[in-house]
Amino acid sequence: MEVRDAGEALYIACEMEKRAIRLYERALIVFGDGDCRQAIGQILSDERNHLAQFSALGAEAPGFERAQVLAAQAADVLFSGGLMEAQRKGAFASPEALFAYAAAEEAGAVERYGQFAKQLTGSAGEAFAAISLEEKGHYAKLSYLAGQEK
């Protein structure tokens, strides 16, 4: 996915985070009575914080037509199979399985944000380098909670 400027990259980042939030909100509804309730809530809180951080960067949103294209591209990046795919992958079998699933999804986000950092120059590139670093920390935390310390 090629981005033209920081606004497009930030739009995609926000859409990815919104998608994650929707998945974990639905997971609370479906799996909220099970062992994973606390883990889901913890991950959901982290994702909401990420969205707030990325939104606060203040880049102008791309035009409506371009935003539609970007939204479609973002949908294929993070949690592309939604809640049912997460269930098929065993994400809600236990809190550890959920943390492992979330860590795998974060690895994709780290890669994508790292690509944005390399594509963009100046403050936009620096912003995405910082976002990538934030996501690496989230990945490490999730991996630790999953018992996969990496």
VMD Tcl script that builds the backbone (N, CA, C; Angstrom):
set m [mol new atoms 450]
animate dup $m
set s [atomselect $m all]
$s set {name element resname resid chain x y z} {
  {N N MET 1 A 0.846 -1.156 0.000}
  {CA C MET 1 A 0.000 0.000 0.000}
  {C C MET 1 A 0.898 1.227 0.000}
  {N N GLU 2 A 0.728 2.054 -0.959}
  {CA C GLU 2 A 1.527 3.274 -1.096}
  {C C GLU 2 A 0.706 4.452 -0.585}
  {N N VAL 3 A 1.284 5.242 0.286}
  {CA C VAL 3 A 0.599 6.440 0.767}
  {C C VAL 3 A 1.286 7.663 0.195}
  {N N ARG 4 A 0.511 8.708 -0.036}
  {CA C ARG 4 A 1.052 9.922 -0.646}
  {C C ARG 4 A 1.553 10.932 0.376}
  {N N ASP 5 A 0.940 10.937 1.560}
  {CA C ASP 5 A 1.336 11.935 2.551}
  {C C ASP 5 A 0.941 11.479 3.951}
  {N N ALA 6 A 1.305 12.295 4.930}
  {CA C ALA 6 A 1.030 11.965 6.323}
  {C C ALA 6 A -0.469 11.851 6.588}
  {N N GLY 7 A -1.266 12.691 5.936}
  {CA C GLY 7 A -2.714 12.627 6.130}
  {C C GLY 7 A -3.281 11.273 5.765}
  {N N GLU 8 A -2.836 10.740 4.632}
  {CA C GLU 8 A -3.304 9.414 4.221}
  {C C GLU 8 A -2.830 8.341 5.189}
  {N N ALA 9 A -1.582 8.419 5.576}
  {CA C ALA 9 A -1.038 7.412 6.494}
  {C C ALA 9 A -1.765 7.465 7.836}
  {N N LEU 10 A -2.010 8.659 8.333}
  {CA C LEU 10 A -2.728 8.793 9.602}
  {C C LEU 10 A -4.164 8.302 9.477}
  {N N TYR 11 A -4.781 8.562 8.352}
  {CA C TYR 11 A -6.141 8.079 8.139}
  {C C TYR 11 A -6.161 6.546 8.207}
  {N N ILE 12 A -5.233 5.904 7.525}
  {CA C ILE 12 A -5.168 4.447 7.536}
  {C C ILE 12 A -4.907 3.941 8.952}
  {N N ALA 13 A -3.979 4.575 9.658}
  {CA C ALA 13 A -3.673 4.162 11.024}
  {C C ALA 13 A -4.921 4.250 11.902}
  {N N CYS 14 A -5.655 5.347 11.786}
  {CA C CYS 14 A -6.880 5.508 12.582}
  {C C CYS 14 A -7.925 4.454 12.208}
  {N N GLU 15 A -8.068 4.167 10.925}
  {CA C GLU 15 A -9.023 3.151 10.496}
  {C C GLU 15 A -8.636 1.769 11.014}
  {N N MET 16 A -7.350 1.480 11.016}
  {CA C MET 16 A -6.885 0.196 11.552}
  {C C MET 16 A -7.222 0.092 13.035}
  {N N GLU 17 A -6.992 1.147 13.775}
  {CA C GLU 17 A -7.285 1.140 15.207}
  {C C GLU 17 A -8.793 1.044 15.451}
  {N N LYS 18 A -9.599 1.740 14.642}
  {CA C LYS 18 A -11.053 1.650 14.784}
  {C C LYS 18 A -11.533 0.223 14.552}
  {N N ARG 19 A -10.923 -0.432 13.582}
  {CA C ARG 19 A -11.285 -1.821 13.276}
  {C C ARG 19 A -10.962 -2.728 14.458}
  {N N ALA 20 A -9.804 -2.507 15.061}
  {CA C ALA 20 A -9.426 -3.287 16.238}
  {C C ALA 20 A -10.417 -3.043 17.380}
  {N N ILE 21 A -10.778 -1.791 17.588}
  {CA C ILE 21 A -11.719 -1.450 18.656}
  {C C ILE 21 A -13.054 -2.138 18.427}
  {N N ARG 22 A -13.559 -2.098 17.203}
  {CA C ARG 22 A -14.846 -2.760 16.906}
  {C C ARG 22 A -14.764 -4.255 17.175}
  {N N LEU 23 A -13.661 -4.875 16.805}
  {CA C LEU 23 A -13.516 -6.310 17.033}
  {C C LEU 23 A -13.574 -6.623 18.523}
  {N N TYR 24 A -12.827 -5.888 19.336}
  {CA C TYR 24 A -12.791 -6.175 20.764}
  {C C TYR 24 A -14.084 -5.773 21.464}
  {N N GLU 25 A -14.786 -4.755 20.970}
  {CA C GLU 25 A -16.093 -4.428 21.529}
  {C C GLU 25 A -17.084 -5.560 21.273}
  {N N ARG 26 A -17.065 -6.101 20.066}
  {CA C ARG 26 A -17.940 -7.244 19.756}
  {C C ARG 26 A -17.525 -8.462 20.558}
  {N N ALA 27 A -16.220 -8.622 20.741}
  {CA C ALA 27 A -15.734 -9.769 21.527}
  {C C ALA 27 A -16.250 -9.699 22.960}
  {N N LEU 28 A -16.327 -8.505 23.532}
  {CA C LEU 28 A -16.872 -8.375 24.889}
  {C C LEU 28 A -18.326 -8.820 24.952}
  {N N ILE 29 A -19.064 -8.528 23.892}
  {CA C ILE 29 A -20.470 -8.930 23.857}
  {C C ILE 29 A -20.580 -10.453 23.759}
  {N N VAL 30 A -19.793 -11.049 22.881}
  {CA C VAL 30 A -19.902 -12.483 22.619}
  {C C VAL 30 A -19.181 -13.326 23.669}
  {N N PHE 31 A -18.008 -12.891 24.086}
  {CA C PHE 31 A -17.178 -13.694 24.982}
  {C C PHE 31 A -17.002 -13.061 26.363}
  {N N GLY 32 A -17.810 -12.047 26.674}
  {CA C GLY 32 A -17.655 -11.293 27.906}
  {C C GLY 32 A -17.940 -12.055 29.175}
  {N N ASP 33 A -18.604 -13.185 29.083}
  {CA C ASP 33 A -18.894 -13.972 30.274}
  {C C ASP 33 A -17.830 -15.023 30.549}
  {N N GLY 34 A -16.859 -15.157 29.667}
  {CA C GLY 34 A -15.849 -16.208 29.800}
  {C C GLY 34 A -14.569 -15.725 30.449}
  {N N ASP 35 A -13.579 -16.590 30.396}
  {CA C ASP 35 A -12.279 -16.322 31.001}
  {C C ASP 35 A -11.549 -15.146 30.362}
  {N N CYS 36 A -11.917 -14.796 29.153}
  {CA C CYS 36 A -11.190 -13.765 28.401}
  {C C CYS 36 A -11.687 -12.338 28.662}
  {N N ARG 37 A -12.698 -12.167 29.488}
  {CA C ARG 37 A -13.295 -10.836 29.684}
  {C C ARG 37 A -12.251 -9.787 30.064}
  {N N GLN 38 A -11.444 -10.069 31.052}
  {CA C GLN 38 A -10.458 -9.088 31.505}
  {C C GLN 38 A -9.417 -8.818 30.421}
  {N N ALA 39 A -8.970 -9.859 29.746}
  {CA C ALA 39 A -7.967 -9.702 28.687}
  {C C ALA 39 A -8.526 -8.864 27.542}
  {N N ILE 40 A -9.777 -9.137 27.161}
  {CA C ILE 40 A -10.405 -8.359 26.092}
  {C C ILE 40 A -10.480 -6.891 26.499}
  {N N GLY 41 A -10.920 -6.631 27.719}
  {CA C GLY 41 A -11.028 -5.258 28.201}
  {C C GLY 41 A -9.692 -4.539 28.213}
  {N N GLN 42 A -8.652 -5.253 28.592}
  {CA C GLN 42 A -7.315 -4.654 28.631}
  {C C GLN 42 A -6.840 -4.286 27.230}
  {N N ILE 43 A -7.003 -5.199 26.287}
  {CA C ILE 43 A -6.587 -4.937 24.908}
  {C C ILE 43 A -7.430 -3.814 24.310}
  {N N LEU 44 A -8.734 -3.827 24.576}
  {CA C LEU 44 A -9.628 -2.784 24.075}
  {C C LEU 44 A -9.188 -1.409 24.576}
  {N N SER 45 A -8.835 -1.319 25.819}
  {CA C SER 45 A -8.358 -0.055 26.378}
  {C C SER 45 A -7.101 0.430 25.664}
  {N N ASP 46 A -6.167 -0.481 25.421}
  {CA C ASP 46 A -4.942 -0.128 24.695}
  {C C ASP 46 A -5.255 0.386 23.298}
  {N N GLU 47 A -6.160 -0.288 22.597}
  {CA C GLU 47 A -6.496 0.113 21.230}
  {C C GLU 47 A -7.171 1.481 21.215}
  {N N ARG 48 A -8.033 1.749 22.188}
  {CA C ARG 48 A -8.673 3.066 22.273}
  {C C ARG 48 A -7.630 4.155 22.516}
  {N N ASN 49 A -6.643 3.859 23.351}
  {CA C ASN 49 A -5.565 4.820 23.594}
  {C C ASN 49 A -4.771 5.085 22.320}
  {N N HIS 50 A -4.507 4.034 21.543}
  {CA C HIS 50 A -3.781 4.208 20.287}
  {C C HIS 50 A -4.557 5.114 19.337}
  {N N LEU 51 A -5.862 4.879 19.223}
  {CA C LEU 51 A -6.678 5.706 18.337}
  {C C LEU 51 A -6.624 7.167 18.781}
  {N N ALA 52 A -6.724 7.408 20.066}
  {CA C ALA 52 A -6.672 8.783 20.569}
  {C C ALA 52 A -5.325 9.426 20.239}
  {N N GLN 53 A -4.242 8.675 20.398}
  {CA C GLN 53 A -2.909 9.209 20.083}
  {C C GLN 53 A -2.794 9.554 18.603}
  {N N PHE 54 A -3.213 8.633 17.749}
  {CA C PHE 54 A -3.065 8.840 16.316}
  {C C PHE 54 A -3.961 9.976 15.836}
  {N N SER 55 A -5.166 10.057 16.383}
  {CA C SER 55 A -6.085 11.135 16.004}
  {C C SER 55 A -5.531 12.489 16.420}
  {N N ALA 56 A -4.849 12.522 17.558}
  {CA C ALA 56 A -4.315 13.775 18.084}
  {C C ALA 56 A -3.161 14.328 17.253}
  {N N LEU 57 A -2.607 13.528 16.378}
  {CA C LEU 57 A -1.502 14.020 15.554}
  {C C LEU 57 A -1.963 15.156 14.637}
  {N N GLY 58 A -3.256 15.243 14.404}
  {CA C GLY 58 A -3.807 16.422 13.764}
  {C C GLY 58 A -3.608 16.562 12.275}
  {N N ALA 59 A -3.259 15.500 11.573}
  {CA C ALA 59 A -3.103 15.622 10.121}
  {C C ALA 59 A -4.474 15.805 9.475}
  {N N GLU 60 A -4.525 16.544 8.388}
  {CA C GLU 60 A -5.783 16.732 7.675}
  {C C GLU 60 A -6.194 15.433 7.004}
  {N N ALA 61 A -7.475 15.152 7.072}
  {CA C ALA 61 A -8.002 13.940 6.444}
  {C C ALA 61 A -7.985 14.092 4.929}
  {N N PRO 62 A -7.736 13.008 4.220}
  {CA C PRO 62 A -7.780 13.074 2.754}
  {C C PRO 62 A -9.218 13.303 2.274}
  {N N GLY 63 A -9.379 13.621 0.995}
  {CA C GLY 63 A -10.703 13.836 0.419}
  {C C GLY 63 A -11.587 12.607 0.524}
  {N N PHE 64 A -12.893 12.827 0.406}
  {CA C PHE 64 A -13.864 11.757 0.590}
  {C C PHE 64 A -13.603 10.552 -0.315}
  {N N GLU 65 A -13.391 10.804 -1.594}
  {CA C GLU 65 A -13.175 9.700 -2.530}
  {C C GLU 65 A -11.915 8.920 -2.175}
  {N N ARG 66 A -10.845 9.629 -1.901}
  {CA C ARG 66 A -9.590 8.969 -1.525}
  {C C ARG 66 A -9.758 8.247 -0.190}
  {N N ALA 67 A -10.529 8.789 0.729}
  {CA C ALA 67 A -10.755 8.152 2.026}
  {C C ALA 67 A -11.451 6.806 1.861}
  {N N GLN 68 A -12.369 6.724 0.911}
  {CA C GLN 68 A -13.036 5.444 0.664}
  {C C GLN 68 A -12.045 4.381 0.217}
  {N N VAL 69 A -11.149 4.756 -0.666}
  {CA C VAL 69 A -10.121 3.814 -1.130}
  {C C VAL 69 A -9.237 3.404 0.036}
  {N N LEU 70 A -8.834 4.376 0.838}
  {CA C LEU 70 A -7.975 4.082 1.984}
  {C C LEU 70 A -8.681 3.187 2.997}
  {N N ALA 71 A -9.956 3.431 3.220}
  {CA C ALA 71 A -10.713 2.602 4.159}
  {C C ALA 71 A -10.756 1.154 3.686}
  {N N ALA 72 A -10.947 0.962 2.406}
  {CA C ALA 72 A -10.967 -0.393 1.859}
  {C C ALA 72 A -9.606 -1.064 2.031}
  {N N GLN 73 A -8.533 -0.308 1.835}
  {CA C GLN 73 A -7.198 -0.870 2.009}
  {C C GLN 73 A -6.936 -1.192 3.476}
  {N N ALA 74 A -7.332 -0.317 4.390}
  {CA C ALA 74 A -7.112 -0.553 5.813}
  {C C ALA 74 A -7.859 -1.794 6.289}
  {N N ALA 75 A -9.024 -2.070 5.707}
  {CA C ALA 75 A -9.817 -3.227 6.107}
  {C C ALA 75 A -9.087 -4.534 5.841}
  {N N ASP 76 A -8.170 -4.527 4.884}
  {CA C ASP 76 A -7.423 -5.742 4.563}
  {C C ASP 76 A -6.168 -5.902 5.398}
  {N N VAL 77 A -5.856 -4.933 6.260}
  {CA C VAL 77 A -4.581 -4.940 6.960}
  {C C VAL 77 A -4.662 -5.545 8.344}
  {N N LEU 78 A -5.588 -5.090 9.155}
  {CA C LEU 78 A -5.638 -5.485 10.555}
  {C C LEU 78 A -6.996 -6.096 10.853}
  {N N PHE 79 A -7.017 -7.278 11.430}
  {CA C PHE 79 A -8.248 -7.985 11.773}
  {C C PHE 79 A -9.126 -8.173 10.549}
  {N N SER 80 A -8.521 -8.570 9.442}
  {CA C SER 80 A -9.247 -8.650 8.180}
  {C C SER 80 A -10.385 -9.653 8.205}
  {N N GLY 81 A -10.322 -10.667 9.050}
  {CA C GLY 81 A -11.389 -11.660 9.104}
  {C C GLY 81 A -12.429 -11.377 10.166}
  {N N GLY 82 A -12.231 -10.330 10.934}
  {CA C GLY 82 A -13.190 -9.958 11.960}
  {C C GLY 82 A -13.258 -10.948 13.115}
  {N N LEU 83 A -14.337 -10.840 13.856}
  {CA C LEU 83 A -14.523 -11.637 15.062}
  {C C LEU 83 A -14.618 -13.129 14.764}
  {N N MET 84 A -15.310 -13.478 13.701}
  {CA C MET 84 A -15.457 -14.911 13.375}
  {C C MET 84 A -14.104 -15.533 13.037}
  {N N GLU 85 A -13.274 -14.810 12.308}
  {CA C GLU 85 A -11.937 -15.319 11.989}
  {C C GLU 85 A -11.111 -15.480 13.261}
  {N N ALA 86 A -11.213 -14.515 14.162}
  {CA C ALA 86 A -10.495 -14.621 15.434}
  {C C ALA 86 A -10.945 -15.862 16.192}
  {N N GLN 87 A -12.250 -16.119 16.207}
  {CA C GLN 87 A -12.775 -17.315 16.880}
  {C C GLN 87 A -12.267 -18.576 16.201}
  {N N ARG 88 A -12.275 -18.589 14.861}
  {CA C ARG 88 A -11.777 -19.774 14.134}
  {C C ARG 88 A -10.317 -20.043 14.443}
  {N N LYS 89 A -9.555 -18.982 14.697}
  {CA C LYS 89 A -8.138 -19.131 15.015}
  {C C LYS 89 A -7.907 -19.470 16.488}
  {N N GLY 90 A -8.983 -19.631 17.256}
  {CA C GLY 90 A -8.854 -20.020 18.653}
  {C C GLY 90 A -8.508 -18.884 19.602}
  {N N ALA 91 A -8.734 -17.643 19.173}
  {CA C ALA 91 A -8.338 -16.490 19.978}
  {C C ALA 91 A -9.024 -16.443 21.336}
  {N N PHE 92 A -10.231 -17.002 21.455}
  {CA C PHE 92 A -10.979 -16.878 22.695}
  {C C PHE 92 A -11.006 -18.173 23.500}
  {N N ALA 93 A -10.078 -19.058 23.198}
  {CA C ALA 93 A -9.974 -20.306 23.953}
  {C C ALA 93 A -9.474 -20.064 25.372}
  {N N SER 94 A -8.663 -19.034 25.538}
  {CA C SER 94 A -8.103 -18.698 26.848}
  {C C SER 94 A -7.545 -17.283 26.773}
  {N N PRO 95 A -7.293 -16.662 27.913}
  {CA C PRO 95 A -6.658 -15.343 27.858}
  {C C PRO 95 A -5.307 -15.377 27.141}
  {N N GLU 96 A -4.523 -16.426 27.351}
  {CA C GLU 96 A -3.218 -16.531 26.684}
  {C C GLU 96 A -3.379 -16.620 25.174}
  {N N ALA 97 A -4.366 -17.375 24.723}
  {CA C ALA 97 A -4.615 -17.490 23.281}
  {C C ALA 97 A -5.038 -16.137 22.705}
  {N N LEU 98 A -5.835 -15.393 23.456}
  {CA C LEU 98 A -6.257 -14.075 22.998}
  {C C LEU 98 A -5.076 -13.122 22.908}
  {N N PHE 99 A -4.220 -13.133 23.917}
  {CA C PHE 99 A -3.040 -12.274 23.879}
  {C C PHE 99 A -2.130 -12.660 22.707}
  {N N ALA 100 A -2.008 -13.961 22.429}
  {CA C ALA 100 A -1.185 -14.404 21.303}
  {C C ALA 100 A -1.777 -13.942 19.978}
  {N N TYR 101 A -3.095 -14.045 19.838}
  {CA C TYR 101 A -3.766 -13.582 18.625}
  {C C TYR 101 A -3.552 -12.078 18.450}
  {N N ALA 102 A -3.774 -11.326 19.521}
  {CA C ALA 102 A -3.605 -9.874 19.467}
  {C C ALA 102 A -2.164 -9.501 19.132}
  {N N ALA 103 A -1.200 -10.242 19.680}
  {CA C ALA 103 A 0.209 -9.974 19.390}
  {C C ALA 103 A 0.497 -10.185 17.907}
  {N N ALA 104 A -0.053 -11.235 17.327}
  {CA C ALA 104 A 0.162 -11.498 15.899}
  {C C ALA 104 A -0.415 -10.362 15.053}
  {N N GLU 105 A -1.575 -9.845 15.428}
  {CA C GLU 105 A -2.168 -8.727 14.703}
  {C C GLU 105 A -1.321 -7.464 14.872}
  {N N GLU 106 A -0.787 -7.256 16.073}
  {CA C GLU 106 A 0.070 -6.089 16.315}
  {C C GLU 106 A 1.342 -6.161 15.477}
  {N N ALA 107 A 1.861 -7.364 15.259}
  {CA C ALA 107 A 3.058 -7.509 14.432}
  {C C ALA 107 A 2.801 -6.936 13.034}
  {N N GLY 108 A 1.602 -7.168 12.507}
  {CA C GLY 108 A 1.238 -6.597 11.207}
  {C C GLY 108 A 1.174 -5.082 11.253}
  {N N ALA 109 A 0.660 -4.541 12.350}
  {CA C ALA 109 A 0.590 -3.087 12.494}
  {C C ALA 109 A 1.990 -2.484 12.586}
  {N N VAL 110 A 2.876 -3.137 13.324}
  {CA C VAL 110 A 4.261 -2.656 13.443}
  {C C VAL 110 A 4.892 -2.575 12.056}
  {N N GLU 111 A 4.684 -3.614 11.267}
  {CA C GLU 111 A 5.261 -3.647 9.914}
  {C C GLU 111 A 4.694 -2.517 9.051}
  {N N ARG 112 A 3.367 -2.338 9.075}
  {CA C ARG 112 A 2.737 -1.324 8.238}
  {C C ARG 112 A 3.185 0.075 8.643}
  {N N TYR 113 A 3.200 0.365 9.947}
  {CA C TYR 113 A 3.601 1.685 10.400}
  {C C TYR 113 A 5.086 1.926 10.118}
  {N N GLY 114 A 5.888 0.879 10.180}
  {CA C GLY 114 A 7.298 1.003 9.817}
  {C C GLY 114 A 7.457 1.362 8.343}
  {N N GLN 115 A 6.611 0.782 7.498}
  {CA C GLN 115 A 6.636 1.118 6.071}
  {C C GLN 115 A 6.280 2.587 5.864}
  {N N PHE 116 A 5.268 3.058 6.587}
  {CA C PHE 116 A 4.896 4.470 6.479}
  {C C PHE 116 A 6.068 5.355 6.885}
  {N N ALA 117 A 6.755 4.988 7.956}
  {CA C ALA 117 A 7.892 5.786 8.441}
  {C C ALA 117 A 8.972 5.886 7.369}
  {N N LYS 118 A 9.182 4.805 6.629}
  {CA C LYS 118 A 10.204 4.794 5.576}
  {C C LYS 118 A 9.758 5.580 4.337}
  {N N GLN 119 A 8.454 5.576 4.055}
  {CA C GLN 119 A 7.928 6.251 2.865}
  {C C GLN 119 A 7.854 7.762 3.026}
  {N N LEU 120 A 7.672 8.213 4.254}
  {CA C LEU 120 A 7.434 9.635 4.495}
  {C C LEU 120 A 8.687 10.300 5.050}
  {N N THR 121 A 8.816 11.587 4.804}
  {CA C THR 121 A 9.977 12.330 5.287}
  {C C THR 121 A 9.539 13.361 6.317}
  {N N GLY 122 A 10.505 13.943 6.970}
  {CA C GLY 122 A 10.242 15.022 7.920}
  {C C GLY 122 A 9.435 14.568 9.117}
  {N N SER 123 A 8.580 15.468 9.595}
  {CA C SER 123 A 7.819 15.183 10.808}
  {C C SER 123 A 6.856 14.016 10.632}
  {N N ALA 124 A 6.345 13.820 9.419}
  {CA C ALA 124 A 5.437 12.695 9.181}
  {C C ALA 124 A 6.182 11.365 9.348}
  {N N GLY 125 A 7.362 11.260 8.765}
  {CA C GLY 125 A 8.169 10.051 8.929}
  {C C GLY 125 A 8.533 9.817 10.384}
  {N N GLU 126 A 8.879 10.896 11.080}
  {CA C GLU 126 A 9.222 10.787 12.502}
  {C C GLU 126 A 8.006 10.345 13.315}
  {N N ALA 127 A 6.843 10.870 12.970}
  {CA C ALA 127 A 5.620 10.498 13.684}
  {C C ALA 127 A 5.342 9.005 13.529}
  {N N PHE 128 A 5.500 8.493 12.311}
  {CA C PHE 128 A 5.230 7.079 12.113}
  {C C PHE 128 A 6.330 6.182 12.685}
  {N N ALA 129 A 7.524 6.682 12.780}
  {CA C ALA 129 A 8.565 5.930 13.489}
  {C C ALA 129 A 8.183 5.812 14.958}
  {N N ALA 130 A 7.662 6.889 15.537}
  {CA C ALA 130 A 7.218 6.862 16.933}
  {C C ALA 130 A 6.009 5.946 17.111}
  {N N ILE 131 A 5.075 5.984 16.158}
  {CA C ILE 131 A 3.905 5.102 16.212}
  {C C ILE 131 A 4.354 3.647 16.130}
  {N N SER 132 A 5.274 3.360 15.232}
  {CA C SER 132 A 5.784 2.001 15.095}
  {C C SER 132 A 6.430 1.531 16.396}
  {N N LEU 133 A 7.179 2.420 17.025}
  {CA C LEU 133 A 7.814 2.097 18.304}
  {C C LEU 133 A 6.764 1.821 19.372}
  {N N GLU 134 A 5.704 2.619 19.405}
  {CA C GLU 134 A 4.589 2.403 20.342}
  {C C GLU 134 A 3.971 1.028 20.124}
  {N N GLU 135 A 3.735 0.689 18.862}
  {CA C GLU 135 A 3.134 -0.606 18.551}
  {C C GLU 135 A 4.083 -1.763 18.879}
  {N N LYS 136 A 5.379 -1.551 18.713}
  {CA C LYS 136 A 6.344 -2.586 19.111}
  {C C LYS 136 A 6.246 -2.851 20.601}
  {N N GLY 137 A 6.079 -1.783 21.377}
  {CA C GLY 137 A 5.905 -1.946 22.816}
  {C C GLY 137 A 4.631 -2.705 23.140}
  {N N HIS 138 A 3.556 -2.391 22.418}
  {CA C HIS 138 A 2.292 -3.100 22.627}
  {C C HIS 138 A 2.447 -4.571 22.241}
  {N N TYR 139 A 3.131 -4.832 21.135}
  {CA C TYR 139 A 3.399 -6.207 20.712}
  {C C TYR 139 A 4.176 -6.967 21.791}
  {N N ALA 140 A 5.214 -6.335 22.341}
  {CA C ALA 140 A 6.022 -6.978 23.382}
  {C C ALA 140 A 5.172 -7.277 24.613}
  {N N LYS 141 A 4.323 -6.337 24.998}
  {CA C LYS 141 A 3.448 -6.529 26.156}
  {C C LYS 141 A 2.496 -7.698 25.921}
  {N N LEU 142 A 1.872 -7.725 24.757}
  {CA C LEU 142 A 0.934 -8.806 24.440}
  {C C LEU 142 A 1.643 -10.156 24.371}
  {N N SER 143 A 2.839 -10.163 23.786}
  {CA C SER 143 A 3.608 -11.408 23.702}
  {C C SER 143 A 3.950 -11.914 25.104}
  {N N TYR 144 A 4.328 -10.995 25.981}
  {CA C TYR 144 A 4.636 -11.364 27.356}
  {C C TYR 144 A 3.399 -11.956 28.037}
  {N N LEU 145 A 2.246 -11.287 27.886}
  {CA C LEU 145 A 1.019 -11.766 28.495}
  {C C LEU 145 A 0.579 -13.116 27.928}
  {N N ALA 146 A 0.945 -13.377 26.684}
  {CA C ALA 146 A 0.614 -14.646 26.044}
  {C C ALA 146 A 1.599 -15.749 26.452}
  {N N GLY 147 A 2.666 -15.352 27.162}
  {CA C GLY 147 A 3.675 -16.332 27.550}
  {C C GLY 147 A 4.675 -16.610 26.438}
  {N N GLN 148 A 4.752 -15.700 25.465}
  {CA C GLN 148 A 5.634 -15.881 24.313}
  {C C GLN 148 A 6.810 -14.932 24.374}
  {N N GLU 149 A 7.128 -14.396 25.500}
  {CA C GLU 149 A 8.169 -13.368 25.651}
  {C C GLU 149 A 9.133 -13.311 24.493}
  {N N LYS 150 A 9.030 -12.222 23.719}
  {CA C LYS 150 A 9.915 -12.036 22.564}
  {C C LYS 150 A 10.601 -10.723 22.653}
}
mol reanalyze $m
mol bondsrecalc $m
mol representation Tube
mol addrep $m
